[in-house]
């Protein structure tokens, strides 16, 4: 039985497959409109390294770009000016005694500038432009994966200072490095305990639940049962794919439509800061998915000491917001 409806008292919920728990504490909940906050001020164009007027601020050479019919770039990939990892050094993890393991932080750190227009958000762009952004993600992930020293490529988008973005101009990042992350390994290990893909079954269950939000030909989106963030939203392809790099042109279009629809809805709460994380494990029996995590609450001592998150917004109520049933 899948619990539905309004939660009357604090409830402990477990993630679908991992052993991660959250507390859904709806006595602290707010209406979506109560999350309204002062819209974050954009950084000035004159100081933005991602604007075409400031070419001198961009690391050279340009990694990749897509141009419009006038020959001007519409999507551009550059090296991060302050990279977390670099493609040099020794990528092998060493342990010289039982406590200290280390290696050079080997890898690639790239920035995907989604538009040359300062102040435009991803969801403000035409659908065809968003499709090309996704195509660029795929192209760069495929190219980076050719380096066998890299163990995992993390694709993510931060918007707003509360989500870790230091530049307000719309962009995404790829950090590919010489470690398979513990969090990703935990997801993979949990999934391997099932006879068949649990996410395929979760899709069938959630698309008919109180947490359903959007559905089109190729994708479904719902607020996860054990949501860690208020208004957290997951996107999953109906077809079993291990990575975004396996998507067809039609699936790219469907994903672009759903991202535009859901982010435009989220913007009703005055453009909150958020993270979008793309979970890919190529070559494994894994179901590619995307998590949108709005940063509308502050993590405090209990979360830090226990790793158990307190979420004041039930996923069922958040789904009503995305479906347009509450404002």
Steps between C-alpha positions, in 0.01 A plus 500: 500500500632846407415768760311792348352832602562745780737395777339569840814466713876486440580191296827315445543394137771296328639559152365261236815286484776635727497503882469879515215634715324836524248643744198661335386752761194671354417696817781728383367516146416813303289578199708535181438875506654516849834402346501826304826680555689790356618405153878473493668793330683416178868581480574789259573416137818705513652251746352179356759274334227307318370798300617537137616855575759365743691252283825600669378344827443155348774231522633407158471299288121461484421131555187483285208713384180506296441801276177651372422571134682834527822335611476617861533250783180397679649230726864491601722263700809631675750375753425613854733786587543360852479123442438251778693238300768515229600256221847438634676324785464146633133385511572179690375501859778399738501399865833512680347394830156406631374857554623716212390442139572755230541572130526799273155641423512397136224583255312758294298795631285661232233771499207487257381859443139441399432836335690818414211710637570626851194459724332226296434179692503155342119483507473841330668364188309365197438127514738439208777681687450287813522189281835620369622555858416137580671390178812686610490324839493169316779597261732610779431194718577271207822685426616509863426127544776418250754572774530166681662665802165658583269286717191722511367812327262712710261719302317762704346847494511747790279809502532764769752558777315268741553219249870575456495712183760778508391639160136580428522460120321173417744209477562135590816314589672166446761381746647169387758347729699196610258367761172311487301693766383329818147637457472360147645167610242483780219552248643234271548246781142554620358449152697178451303342785188492280420238236399772255534876476318655798471836327299348215251377762513829692403687181190283458403555863570873523336603174168402662573635850433828683863591424459500121578834335562471125501236231565504127582240239849421630533638855322511834562741787391465862589623846688207659340317792791581736571849370808663652410852387175700489367474141763242399412354161632192319496443124530145362491369143238232441754302303770330708816702435822495700610845386382820337742416218265219387203729437342528156412829333136457599595434863717814501201700379274346767752579774539858377121545508476369856791707630354816350153425640613414853761774539254762380263375769771512767575859400160594647687489832715794386780307328640304796853366504518136395724213398428267211697174523522249216552142618675291234684169534591389146559130454298400807143378550399844624203724423613851406316772689516868585434665836391863535571622854377852585695662783206631701607375843818516705661181624571516874678307773271197506551441127875539527541264796256229387479527117122477553335792324197684636274612215210728596323463165338165427564374145123456458439871565796596280351295216176698529703815441667360189163379369358850549252404774649741758681831476 
